[in-house]
Structures are given as structure tokens and as C-alpha cells.
Amino acid sequence: MAQVTPRSGHFGQLVIIGGSIGGSSLAGAVAAWFDRVVIVERDSFEDRPAKRKGVPHAYHFHTLTPLGLRVLEDIFPLLTKEMRELGAPFVDPIKMVRQGTKAGFLPRRDSELRLLRATRPLLEWYLHKRTSAVPNVEYRTGLEAVGLIEESGRIVGVRTRDPRDAISAVPADFVVDASGRGSRAPRWLAELGYPAPEETVVNAHWGYATTYVKVPSEWEPGDYGSISVAPKVDKGAGPAASRGASLWRNENDLVVVTAQGNRRDYPPRDLEGMMEFVSSFGYDEFRGVLEAFQAVSPVEIWRSTANRRRKFSAVPRHLEGFAAMGDSVAAMNPVYGHGMTLAFVAAQKFREAVVAHIASGGTGVLGLGQRFQQSLEPTIDAAWALSTASDFRVPGVEVNGKPYTYEPTEQSEYMDRVLALATEDADLALKYMETALLMRGPEWSRDEDLRAKVKADWDRLGSVAREP
């Protein structure tokens, strides 16, 4: 990124709606370019890692991917070192994860990729702590954003409501909506006479059930650090087609165990029912951990898993001084692990948009919002393609509330066989996982030698499926 010396106050006051990981990382990324950054958050924050009402999905499995980690380390230097000191495991996802795809388990090998396996509450607490230490950043908690304030085609503030239902205004030169899946930005824009972004929802009706167990510090599940078994979908029948599970170690010797089901085959919220669920598709590891170690927290469920994309970059008339990021723009099915990474990339992209805006001679915020929204599209495109390509195949999937019938294409048939070949080829498996983790594009899959190899073994590769 081109280096431009920050000039405090260049853009006046930035108001961020939402103080979770996206809002905190955005404030940390761009505070130097604003006179003041105000984060409006409905919840309060504790002085320790803890669940919040406004982030109900924080209890479930989260992974800080290699891309997300690289971006966060750029925004918050020493993050990796300090998070590891707090106990977050730092692992090679290729070597230490038994990754069960519908075609089989991917071969494991050493790689340069690294994951930071912290719980969501620990990561959020850390980011809040780092951002709170920035002199010109202020968290205003106990305030709910209820609307935008506009004058002459540009944003001038955010309307808020406190716990006593008193309405007040927070002045702003620029507003970013980082409020997540519950974002009301489209309604707010419509109330001001601006077009709402086009919205697409792909829902394969996934659900999760999660609990945590405490293990001895020396414990490992095997010669690997974690295991993830995905539903076989169109490569299987019975429970294996719709059910899967994951387990891995977090900080403080906690192991998270999450059961997953699609096509409304939801895992139950009681421990005995969850153990039966994770035993139903051919693997004993998950029930074994739940039986060997005492659960230290209740089973909790989560079913808000639809992929939802809002094309803020394509609205025909843009409210100057306003932008949206993270799940407010593109909320992905959490099973694919892209949500946090997209939020962190957005924070970095906003900083890059600010730098480019200044370099091009911009002094106010005119055009900054459109520049930022358009810069998000390539990364969202990649994550959206990965998430929806899988979910389109799930029987009963709906697009914008209507049943969708999946029809295989030549490309989808080819990529199925590439995945099958990856279960037999460690180098190919690495490329596949790098793409799944948003670390590289899919260009490698179009290699002519690879295409010839797949075509020469087309029928056999088409029949490859995980056993059981």
C-alpha cells in the first residue's frame, strides 16, 4: 500500500455503527486520518472476554484465517505475539487439521499458512482493548443507532436511542455501518429517499449446536490438532449427506465441539442429543471427546446461517459520507469461515480508500464511500462464490425465499473431480485449501496440465467419495 503521512483531522469525525470486531478493527485502521472516531454500540463491554447480547453467534466456532491474521497484524502490530501469550493456539491448518471433504480427507503436509485459534470473545476483547487505547477513539455504549441524518445529499450524523428511549444525534462527517447481520441500513436509506441496495439471499438452512470441554494441557486428539468433517451433500445419503462436525482447541485448554446440519437437519440443543447427532455419520472422535471430558458450558444453537449479499457498490444514487462493511454488506454462511476475514479486509480496504482519496487530491468525503464500496467487491466475489457454490447443491436450498433447483455445469463437474484428485495429491490439496482460505484465487485450477490429468481420469474421479 502506498504510504501517505496521516494528517489528523483530515476527514473530521467518523462514526462507526457497531463496536464488534469489524467496528474495532476499522477504528484501529483509520483513526489517524480523522479528528475523532466515535463507535456507537448498544451493548456494554466487560473488562474480560465475555459473550454479549449483540453477538449471539460469538459462542460458536470461529477461526482467524491466514488472510484475516495477516490483515489484523498490519492494523495491530504484535497482535499474533500477544494473542499467543493469551493462550490462543497458532497452528498450521494444512498439517494439523484433518479436513474431511465430501470426496475424502485431504492429505496433510507442512505449509507456511497459520491460523490463530482464539474464541470470538477473546479476539473481540483484545481488539476492543487495543482500539480503546487510541487517543482519538471513543466507544459510546448503551446507544442504539436508529437512523441516519442527511442534509443536501450528504451524511451529517446518526440518530441514536438510549436505554430510557431518549433520542439524540451524534454528528458525523462520515458514517460506516458495521452493525452486522442485523443491519437496518437499507431501511434507513429508503427513509431518506435513497435506493436500497439489491439483495440476494441463498439459504441452505444450516444449523449449529456448540459446547466446550476442558482438556488436559498435553491432550491432542491424535497426530493432528483438530478435525472437521463436512456433510457429503450430493456424494452421500442418510445422515452423512446432511451432517458434519468440527472440534479444535482454543485458549485455556478449551476444546470447542460444534455439530452442523443442513437442509433443516438441525442438531439438538441438549448434550445427549448432540452426542447422538455427531455419532450418526461414521466418526467417533466427536462423541469420544464429549464423553471423555466434562462439558464446561451448555449446548447452544445457531440457525441464522443464510448467505446474504447487498450490492451497495451498485446503487444508482449514493448517500455521500456513508458506507457499509462486514456482514452489513455480505453475510456468509459461517461454516465456511469467511465472516471475520471479510470484516478485517474491509477495515484495511477503507484505509486504502482513504489513502487513495488523499493521493488523488480529495479533501472532503465526496466520492470516498463509492471508492470504498467498490474496492470490497473482488474479495466478496471470491467468498460469495465459494459459499454459494456449495450451498446451491444442498437439497431444499432457497434463493430469495424461493426453491432453487441445482443443475450441474461442466465447470462444477470439473471442480468436483479436482477436489477428488486433491484427496490424493498433497500439493493440489494445498492449493485447494489456499483458495478456500481466500489466500489465492482459483487460477491454478485452470492449468492445462491439471485439466488434462482430470479429463484422462474423468470417470474414476467422478465416483470418488469419502468413506464413510
FENVEN-V526360 format. One record per backbone hydrogen bond with DSSP energy under -1.0 kcal/mol. CO is the residue of the C=O (numbers start at 0). NH is the residue of the N-H. E is the energy in kcal/mol with one decimal. If there is no record, write none. Layout:
co = [CO | CO]
nh = [NH | NH]
e = [E | E]
This chain:
co = [6 | 11 | 11 | 12 | 12 | 13 | 14 | 15 | 16 | 19 | 20 | 21 | 22 | 23 | 24 | 25 | 26 | 29 | 30 | 32 | 35 | 36 | 37 | 38 | 39 | 40 | 51 | 54 | 56 | 62 | 63 | 64 | 65 | 66 | 67 | 68 | 69 | 70 | 71 | 75 | 77 | 78 | 79 | 80 | 81 | 82 | 83 | 88 | 90 | 91 | 95 | 95 | 96 | 97 | 98 | 99 | 101 | 103 | 114 | 115 | 115 | 118 | 119 | 120 | 121 | 122 | 123 | 124 | 125 | 126 | 127 | 130 | 133 | 135 | 137 | 139 | 143 | 146 | 148 | 148 | 150 | 152 | 153 | 155 | 156 | 157 | 158 | 158 | 159 | 160 | 161 | 165 | 167 | 169 | 173 | 174 | 175 | 176 | 179 | 183 | 184 | 185 | 186 | 187 | 188 | 189 | 197 | 199 | 200 | 201 | 202 | 203 | 204 | 206 | 207 | 208 | 209 | 210 | 211 | 212 | 215 | 225 | 226 | 227 | 228 | 231 | 237 | 238 | 239 | 240 | 241 | 243 | 244 | 245 | 246 | 247 | 250 | 252 | 253 | 254 | 255 | 256 | 257 | 258 | 259 | 260 | 261 | 263 | 269 | 270 | 271 | 272 | 273 | 276 | 283 | 284 | 285 | 286 | 287 | 288 | 293 | 299 | 301 | 302 | 306 | 307 | 308 | 309 | 310 | 311 | 318 | 319 | 320 | 322 | 324 | 325 | 325 | 328 | 330 | 332 | 333 | 337 | 338 | 339 | 340 | 341 | 342 | 343 | 344 | 345 | 346 | 347 | 348 | 349 | 350 | 351 | 352 | 353 | 354 | 355 | 356 | 357 | 364 | 366 | 367 | 368 | 369 | 370 | 371 | 375 | 376 | 377 | 378 | 379 | 380 | 381 | 382 | 383 | 384 | 385 | 386 | 387 | 389 | 390 | 393 | 396 | 397 | 398 | 401 | 408 | 409 | 410 | 411 | 412 | 413 | 414 | 415 | 416 | 417 | 418 | 420 | 424 | 425 | 426 | 427 | 428 | 429 | 430 | 431 | 432 | 433 | 434 | 441 | 442 | 443 | 446 | 447 | 448 | 449 | 450 | 451 | 454 | 456 | 457 | 459]
nh = [9 | 34 | 35 | 172 | 173 | 37 | 175 | 39 | 177 | 23 | 24 | 25 | 26 | 27 | 28 | 29 | 30 | 32 | 33 | 10 | 13 | 137 | 15 | 139 | 17 | 142 | 54 | 57 | 59 | 64 | 115 | 68 | 69 | 70 | 71 | 72 | 73 | 74 | 75 | 78 | 81 | 82 | 83 | 84 | 85 | 87 | 86 | 116 | 114 | 95 | 224 | 225 | 98 | 227 | 105 | 229 | 465 | 100 | 90 | 63 | 117 | 122 | 123 | 124 | 125 | 126 | 127 | 128 | 129 | 130 | 131 | 133 | 136 | 36 | 38 | 40 | 160 | 158 | 155 | 156 | 153 | 319 | 150 | 171 | 148 | 169 | 145 | 146 | 167 | 143 | 164 | 161 | 159 | 157 | 14 | 322 | 16 | 324 | 182 | 187 | 188 | 189 | 190 | 191 | 193 | 192 | 310 | 308 | 399 | 306 | 397 | 262 | 263 | 260 | 301 | 258 | 299 | 256 | 295 | 254 | 218 | 97 | 246 | 99 | 244 | 234 | 240 | 242 | 231 | 232 | 261 | 259 | 228 | 257 | 226 | 255 | 253 | 214 | 249 | 212 | 247 | 210 | 245 | 208 | 243 | 206 | 264 | 265 | 273 | 274 | 275 | 276 | 277 | 279 | 287 | 288 | 289 | 290 | 291 | 292 | 213 | 209 | 207 | 304 | 201 | 330 | 199 | 311 | 313 | 314 | 321 | 154 | 174 | 176 | 327 | 328 | 329 | 309 | 307 | 335 | 336 | 341 | 342 | 343 | 344 | 345 | 346 | 347 | 348 | 349 | 350 | 351 | 352 | 353 | 354 | 355 | 356 | 357 | 358 | 359 | 361 | 360 | 367 | 370 | 371 | 372 | 373 | 374 | 375 | 379 | 380 | 381 | 382 | 383 | 384 | 385 | 386 | 387 | 388 | 389 | 390 | 391 | 392 | 393 | 396 | 403 | 202 | 401 | 398 | 412 | 413 | 414 | 415 | 416 | 417 | 418 | 419 | 420 | 421 | 422 | 423 | 428 | 429 | 430 | 431 | 432 | 433 | 434 | 435 | 436 | 438 | 437 | 444 | 445 | 446 | 450 | 451 | 452 | 453 | 454 | 455 | 457 | 460 | 461 | 462]
e = [-2.1 | -1.7 | -1.5 | -3.0 | -1.6 | -3.0 | -2.3 | -2.7 | -2.2 | -2.7 | -2.1 | -2.3 | -2.2 | -2.3 | -1.8 | -2.0 | -1.7 | -2.0 | -1.6 | -1.4 | -2.6 | -2.7 | -2.8 | -3.2 | -2.7 | -1.7 | -1.5 | -1.9 | -1.4 | -1.0 | -1.9 | -3.1 | -2.1 | -2.3 | -2.6 | -2.5 | -1.3 | -1.7 | -3.7 | -1.7 | -2.6 | -2.9 | -2.3 | -1.9 | -1.1 | -2.2 | -1.6 | -2.9 | -3.0 | -2.8 | -2.5 | -1.8 | -1.0 | -2.7 | -2.2 | -2.6 | -2.6 | -2.4 | -2.1 | -1.6 | -1.2 | -2.2 | -2.8 | -2.4 | -2.3 | -2.6 | -2.6 | -2.3 | -2.5 | -2.6 | -2.5 | -1.7 | -1.9 | -2.8 | -3.1 | -2.2 | -2.1 | -2.7 | -3.1 | -1.2 | -1.4 | -1.5 | -2.5 | -2.0 | -2.7 | -2.7 | -3.1 | -1.1 | -2.2 | -2.6 | -2.5 | -2.0 | -3.2 | -2.1 | -2.7 | -1.8 | -2.7 | -2.2 | -2.1 | -2.3 | -2.8 | -2.1 | -2.3 | -1.1 | -2.8 | -1.5 | -2.5 | -2.8 | -3.0 | -2.9 | -2.3 | -2.2 | -2.4 | -2.1 | -1.6 | -3.0 | -2.2 | -2.7 | -2.6 | -2.8 | -1.8 | -2.7 | -2.2 | -3.6 | -1.8 | -2.5 | -1.6 | -2.0 | -3.1 | -1.7 | -2.1 | -2.9 | -2.9 | -2.6 | -1.8 | -2.4 | -1.4 | -2.4 | -3.9 | -2.2 | -1.5 | -2.0 | -2.2 | -1.7 | -2.4 | -2.3 | -2.1 | -1.7 | -2.4 | -2.5 | -2.0 | -2.1 | -2.5 | -1.4 | -2.6 | -1.8 | -1.9 | -2.3 | -2.2 | -1.9 | -1.2 | -2.7 | -2.3 | -1.4 | -2.8 | -2.7 | -2.3 | -1.8 | -1.4 | -1.0 | -1.3 | -2.8 | -2.8 | -2.7 | -1.4 | -1.8 | -2.6 | -3.1 | -3.0 | -1.8 | -1.8 | -2.5 | -1.6 | -2.3 | -2.7 | -2.0 | -1.8 | -2.0 | -2.9 | -2.3 | -1.7 | -2.3 | -2.5 | -2.4 | -2.5 | -2.7 | -2.4 | -2.3 | -2.5 | -1.7 | -2.6 | -1.8 | -2.2 | -2.1 | -2.3 | -2.7 | -2.3 | -1.4 | -1.1 | -2.1 | -3.3 | -1.8 | -2.2 | -3.1 | -2.4 | -1.8 | -2.5 | -2.7 | -1.8 | -1.1 | -2.2 | -2.8 | -1.1 | -1.3 | -1.9 | -2.2 | -2.9 | -1.4 | -2.8 | -2.5 | -1.9 | -2.7 | -1.9 | -1.4 | -1.9 | -2.3 | -2.0 | -2.4 | -2.0 | -1.1 | -1.8 | -2.4 | -1.9 | -1.7 | -2.4 | -2.5 | -2.5 | -1.9 | -2.2 | -2.1 | -3.0 | -1.8 | -1.7 | -2.1 | -1.5 | -2.6 | -2.3 | -2.1 | -2.5 | -2.5 | -2.0 | -1.1 | -2.5 | -1.9 | -1.3]
